[in-house]
Amino acid sequence: MNLGRSRTCLVALQLVFLAAGRLNAGDSSTVFPVPPELKPNVQFWVDVFTRYTKDQAILHDIEVPLRIYSIVDVKGLSRDIPKEKKKMESLVEKEKERICSVLKRLGDPDREDTTMTEQESKIRGMFDAGAKSGDFQRAAENIRSQSGLRESFTEGLIRSGRYIGEIRRIFAARGLPEELAYLPHVESSYNWRAVSRAGAVGVWQFTKSTGRIFLAVDDAVDERRDPLLSAEAAARLLKRNFEVTGKWPLAVTAYNHGLLSIRKAMETLGTDDLMQIILTYEHKPFGFASKNFYAEFLAAVEVAKNPSRYFGILFPDPPLDFRAEELPVPLPLAAAQRAFRCGRDTLAALNPAFLPSVLREKAAIPRGYRMRLPPGTDIASAYETLASEGFLPRGSYRAWCKGAEKVLFRFIESPEGGQNAIGPRT
């Protein structure tokens, strides 16, 4: 394989797509194709999102996810209580060992008794008739546990009502497919408080190092926590991924696995076919999560576009209704409350990027921060209050705001099924 030629092809792909500038060309099936080999994986994740609950642990094959060996009932056990979590893990591990034992017996080439137990017969029926000893031995090493996510996905659909309309607008403004607005269902279930074990934060799950490329992350504010500010960052990152890889399946996978790592896979194999990379790329960090990320995304799109098919009618949170004002000076939260005649809890809810240091009055809201305020806030009066308290010079409202664009953000969707309902669309 000629790596130099592969790199040349990648550069050519970048130039072609940059020149075209039509990132959203084509319908969903062409922008986000579903390879036949990936359909079972997509169905697995649709089932995880809609069929299986948090009280169920799915024991399945890593390479063939729809090969589900067992469903462990963990009802009544909480992952947040160490003693109960340990009991849950013990139940799952015990069932995993039982399945592993059955697979090893099926794969034992020296086994003399060919009579199968009921358990062995059931699991043997999950494999092709021509399966060999090595297939069962390999399967014994590939058993994975996956918790059901029906409740989490439902809650995510409800939470998304606050942000989805504006996030669609953000992505559309950059020429990106609107389906990308469903990516947080995979990343965080649209929970802005989500924090991963790797330290990724917010709806879009930015790590601190990546977040600082696009967002303010300091001692006062962490914009990764803000679903809309981080959506702007996610749009920029995904657009860059697409411009480099040339295909949305690769761009979406790069969001999880990293652009440099996906480029390395493309160059190593000399391909821009994600399915080929999934099937043949041997690299330890490119494991189950990365290989399945695109399939998870496709499943999330399917469910989020057709929620009534899976959950009936849901009523999401109402869309945010606010105006944004860029602060000309650093401002303590108490001063902002007085000036804008707004309660602490309201400001905190509208501005999730505020860190405890701001909320506890140990740090000021930074100069230049675009603070969200309730619609109808009297900015002229607020600036007069700030001037009277010495935060701004007299006449500062005219000085700071002359010619400034004041916009009331109101993003409301009303699909079929009632006001603000998620249901069937016409």
C-alpha positions in Angstrom: 0.0 0.0 0.0 1.3 3.5 -0.9 0.7 5.7 2.1 1.9 8.8 0.3 -0.7 8.2 -2.4 -3.3 7.7 0.3 -2.5 11.0 2.0 -2.7 12.7 -1.4 -6.2 11.3 -1.9 -7.2 12.6 1.5 -6.0 16.1 0.6 -7.9 15.9 -2.7 -11.0 14.9 -0.9 -10.7 18.0 1.4 -10.3 20.3 -1.5 -13.3 18.9 -3.3 -15.7 19.2 -0.4 -14.4 22.6 0.7 -14.9 23.9 -2.9 -18.3 22.4 -3.1 -19.5 23.8 0.2 -22.6 21.6 0.1 -22.3 19.6 3.3 -26.0 18.9 3.5 -26.5 17.7 -0.1 -28.7 14.6 -0.6 -31.4 13.1 1.6 -30.8 11.3 4.9 -30.3 7.9 3.3 -27.4 9.1 1.2 -25.9 11.5 3.8 -26.1 8.8 6.5 -26.2 5.4 4.7 -26.9 2.2 6.5 -24.6 -0.6 5.2 -26.4 -4.0 5.1 -23.7 -5.4 7.4 -24.5 -2.7 10.0 -28.3 -3.1 10.1 -28.2 -5.7 12.9 -26.1 -3.4 15.0 -28.5 -0.5 14.4 -31.4 -2.7 15.4 -29.6 -3.8 18.5 -29.3 -0.1 19.6 -32.9 0.7 18.7 -33.9 -2.2 21.0 -31.5 -0.9 23.8 -33.0 2.6 23.5 -36.7 1.5 23.4 -37.3 -2.1 24.5 -34.9 -2.8 27.4 -35.1 -0.9 30.7 -32.6 0.1 33.3 -33.7 -3.0 35.3 -32.3 -5.3 32.6 -28.7 -6.2 31.7 -28.3 -7.6 28.2 -25.6 -10.2 27.8 -24.7 -10.3 24.1 -21.9 -11.0 21.7 -19.6 -8.1 20.9 -19.2 -8.9 17.2 -22.8 -10.0 16.7 -24.8 -7.7 19.1 -28.2 -9.2 18.2 -26.9 -12.6 19.5 -28.4 -12.0 22.9 -27.7 -14.9 25.3 -29.6 -13.7 28.3 -31.4 -10.8 30.0 -30.5 -10.4 33.7 -33.2 -8.9 35.9 -31.6 -6.3 38.2 -34.8 -4.6 39.3 -34.6 -2.9 42.7 -30.9 -2.5 42.6 -29.4 1.0 42.3 -26.0 1.8 40.7 -25.7 4.7 43.0 -25.6 2.6 46.1 -22.3 0.8 46.4 -23.7 -2.3 48.1 -26.5 -2.7 45.6 -24.2 -2.0 42.6 -21.9 -4.7 43.8 -24.8 -7.2 44.0 -25.9 -6.2 40.5 -22.4 -6.7 39.1 -22.3 -10.1 40.9 -25.5 -11.2 39.3 -24.4 -10.2 35.8 -21.0 -11.8 36.3 -22.5 -15.1 37.5 -24.7 -15.2 34.4 -21.8 -14.3 32.2 -19.7 -17.2 33.6 -22.6 -19.6 33.0 -22.9 -18.6 29.3 -19.1 -18.7 28.9 -19.1 -22.3 30.3 -21.8 -23.4 27.9 -19.9 -21.8 24.9 -16.7 -23.5 25.9 -18.4 -26.9 26.2 -19.9 -26.4 22.7 -16.5 -25.5 21.4 -14.6 -28.4 23.1 -13.2 -30.5 20.2 -12.5 -33.4 22.6 -16.0 -33.6 24.0 -17.2 -37.2 23.9 -20.8 -36.7 25.0 -22.6 -35.0 22.1 -26.0 -34.9 23.9 -26.9 -31.3 24.5 -28.6 -29.8 27.6 -31.5 -27.4 27.1 -29.2 -24.5 27.7 -26.6 -25.7 25.2 -29.2 -26.4 22.6 -30.6 -22.9 23.0 -27.3 -21.2 22.6 -26.2 -23.6 19.8 -29.2 -22.4 17.8 -27.9 -18.8 17.8 -25.0 -19.9 15.6 -24.9 -21.0 11.9 -25.2 -24.7 11.3 -21.6 -24.8 10.1 -20.1 -23.1 13.1 -16.9 -24.7 14.2 -15.1 -25.2 17.5 -13.2 -22.0 17.2 -16.3 -19.9 16.7 -17.7 -21.0 20.1 -14.3 -20.5 21.8 -14.1 -16.9 20.3 -17.7 -16.2 21.4 -16.8 -17.2 24.9 -14.3 -14.4 25.0 -16.7 -11.9 23.5 -19.6 -11.7 26.0 -20.6 -8.1 26.9 -23.1 -6.6 29.2 -25.3 -3.7 28.2 -27.9 -1.9 30.4 -31.2 -1.0 28.9 -31.7 2.7 28.2 -35.4 3.1 27.6 -35.9 5.4 30.5 -32.8 7.5 29.7 -33.8 7.9 26.0 -37.3 8.9 27.0 -36.0 11.5 29.5 -33.6 12.7 26.8 -36.5 13.3 24.4 -38.3 15.3 27.0 -35.2 17.4 27.9 -34.3 18.0 24.3 -37.5 20.1 23.8 -35.6 23.0 25.5 -32.8 23.0 22.9 -33.6 21.0 19.8 -35.1 23.8 17.7 -32.2 26.1 18.3 -29.6 23.4 17.8 -31.2 22.6 14.4 -30.9 26.2 13.5 -27.2 26.3 14.5 -26.4 23.2 12.4 -28.5 24.5 9.4 -26.6 27.8 9.5 -23.4 25.9 8.9 -24.9 23.8 6.1 -24.9 20.6 8.3 -27.5 17.8 8.3 -30.2 18.4 10.9 -29.9 14.8 12.0 -26.7 15.7 13.8 -29.0 17.4 16.4 -29.9 13.9 17.6 -26.2 13.1 18.5 -26.6 14.1 22.2 -29.1 11.3 22.6 -26.1 9.0 22.2 -23.6 11.2 24.1 -25.6 12.3 27.1 -29.3 11.7 26.8 -29.5 15.5 26.5 -28.4 15.9 30.1 -26.2 19.0 30.5 -25.0 17.8 33.9 -23.6 14.6 32.4 -19.9 13.9 33.2 -18.2 10.8 31.8 -15.5 8.8 33.5 -13.0 10.4 31.1 -14.0 13.9 32.3 -16.1 14.8 29.2 -18.8 17.3 30.2 -22.3 18.4 29.1 -24.8 17.5 26.4 -22.1 17.2 23.7 -19.5 15.6 26.0 -16.5 17.7 25.3 -13.3 16.9 27.2 -11.5 19.9 28.7 -8.7 19.9 26.1 -11.0 19.7 23.1 -13.5 22.1 24.7 -10.9 24.8 25.2 -10.3 24.9 21.4 -13.9 26.1 20.8 -15.2 27.3 24.2 -14.5 29.3 27.3 -13.4 26.9 30.1 -12.0 28.7 33.1 -12.6 29.3 36.8 -15.8 31.2 36.3 -17.6 29.6 33.4 -17.5 26.3 31.6 -19.3 26.6 28.3 -19.2 22.9 27.8 -22.1 22.8 30.3 -24.2 25.0 28.1 -26.1 22.9 25.5 -26.4 25.8 22.9 -22.9 27.2 23.2 -21.4 23.7 23.1 -23.7 23.0 20.1 -21.9 25.7 18.2 -18.6 24.0 19.1 -19.9 20.6 18.1 -21.1 22.0 14.7 -17.6 23.4 14.1 -15.9 20.1 15.1 -18.2 18.0 13.0 -17.9 20.2 10.0 -14.1 20.0 10.3 -14.3 16.2 10.6 -16.4 16.0 7.4 -14.1 18.3 5.5 -11.2 16.1 6.3 -12.8 12.6 5.9 -15.3 13.5 3.1 -18.0 11.2 4.5 -20.5 11.7 7.3 -20.2 8.1 8.7 -16.5 8.8 9.2 -17.1 12.3 10.5 -19.6 11.0 13.1 -17.2 8.2 14.2 -14.4 10.7 14.5 -16.5 12.7 17.0 -16.1 9.7 19.3 -12.8 8.2 18.3 -10.9 11.3 17.3 -10.1 12.8 13.9 -6.4 11.9 13.9 -7.2 8.3 14.8 -9.8 7.9 12.0 -7.4 9.5 9.5 -4.8 6.9 10.6 -7.3 4.1 10.0 -8.1 5.5 6.6 -4.4 5.8 5.6 -3.5 2.4 7.0 -6.2 0.6 5.1 -6.3 3.0 2.1 -10.1 3.4 2.3 -12.8 5.9 3.2 -15.4 3.1 3.8 -16.3 3.0 7.5 -17.7 -0.6 7.2 -14.4 -1.8 5.9 -12.6 0.0 8.8 -14.9 -1.6 11.3 -14.4 -5.1 10.0 -10.7 -5.0 9.3 -8.9 -2.3 11.3 -6.9 -3.9 14.1 -6.1 -1.2 16.7 -6.8 -1.7 20.4 -8.3 1.7 21.1 -10.7 1.2 18.2 -12.9 -1.1 20.2 -16.6 -1.8 20.7 -17.7 1.8 21.6 -16.0 3.4 18.5 -17.0 0.6 16.1 -20.6 1.0 17.2 -20.8 4.7 17.6 -22.2 5.3 14.1 -24.7 2.5 14.5 -25.8 4.1 17.8 -26.2 7.4 16.1 -28.4 5.9 13.3 -30.5 4.2 15.9 -30.9 7.5 17.8 -32.0 9.2 14.6 -34.6 6.5 13.9 -36.1 6.7 17.4 -35.9 10.5 17.8 -37.6 11.0 14.4 -40.3 8.5 15.3 -40.9 8.7 19.0 -44.6 7.9 19.0 -43.8 4.6 17.3 -41.7 3.5 20.3 -43.1 5.5 23.3 -46.5 6.9 22.4 -47.1 10.6 22.7 -44.4 12.5 24.8 -44.5 16.1 26.0 -41.1 17.6 26.0 -39.9 20.6 28.0 -40.9 23.9 26.5 -38.3 25.6 24.3 -36.1 28.2 25.9 -37.4 31.7 25.7 -34.8 34.4 26.3 -32.7 37.3 25.2 -28.9 37.5 25.3 -26.9 40.4 26.4 -23.1 40.7 26.1 -21.6 42.0 29.3 -19.3 45.0 28.8 -17.6 44.6 32.2 -17.1 41.7 34.7 -20.1 41.5 36.9 -20.8 39.8 40.2 -23.9 37.7 40.2 -25.6 39.8 42.9 -25.1 42.9 40.8 -26.6 41.1 37.8 -29.6 40.1 39.8 -30.2 43.7 40.9 -29.6 45.2 37.5 -31.6 42.8 35.4 -34.3 42.3 38.1 -33.8 38.6 37.9 -33.5 35.9 40.6 -30.4 33.8 41.1 -32.2 30.5 40.2 -33.5 32.0 37.0 -30.1 33.3 35.9 -28.5 29.9 36.9 -31.1 28.0 34.9 -30.7 30.2 31.8 -26.9 30.1 32.1 -25.7 26.6 32.9 -22.1 27.6 32.1 -21.9 29.4 35.4 -19.6 27.5 37.8 -20.1 27.4 41.6 -17.5 30.2 41.9 -19.9 32.5 40.1 -23.0 31.3 41.9 -21.3 31.6 45.3 -20.0 35.1 44.5 -16.4 34.1 44.6 -15.8 35.1 40.9 -17.5 37.6 38.6 -19.3 36.8 35.4 -16.6 37.5 32.8 -16.5 40.6 30.6 -17.8 39.7 27.1 -19.9 36.8 28.4 -23.2 36.6 26.4 -25.6 36.2 29.3 -29.1 34.9 28.8 -31.9 36.9 30.4 -35.7 36.5 30.5 -37.5 38.0 27.5 -38.6 41.5 28.1 -35.7 42.4 30.3 -35.3 46.2 30.4 -31.7 46.6 29.3 -31.7 50.4 29.5 -32.9 50.3 33.1 -30.3 47.6 33.9 -27.5 49.7 32.6 -28.7 52.7 34.5 -28.7 50.6 37.7 -25.1 49.4 36.9 -24.1 53.0 36.4 -25.6 54.1 39.7 -23.7 51.3 41.5 -20.4 52.4 39.8 -20.0 49.4 37.6 -20.4 51.5 34.5 -20.0 55.2 33.7 -23.1 57.4 33.3 -24.6 57.3 29.9 -23.0 53.9 29.3 -26.2 52.3 27.9 -26.0 54.6 24.8 -22.2 54.2 24.7 -22.2 50.5 24.9 -25.3 49.7 23.0 -25.6 52.2 20.2 -26.1 50.3 17.0 -26.0 46.9 18.9 -28.4 44.3 17.6 -30.9 43.3 20.3 -32.6 40.0 19.5 -35.3 38.1 21.4 -34.6 34.4 21.0 -37.9 32.5 20.8 -37.6 29.0 19.4 -40.9 27.1 19.5 -42.0 24.0 17.6 -45.5 22.6 17.6 -45.6 19.2 16.1 -48.8 17.2 15.7 -50.2 15.9 18.9 -50.7 19.1 20.8 -48.7 22.1 21.8 -45.0 21.2 22.3 -45.8 17.5 21.9 -43.4 15.0 20.4 -45.6 12.8 18.3 -46.3 11.8 14.7 -45.5 14.5 12.2 -47.2 15.3 8.9 
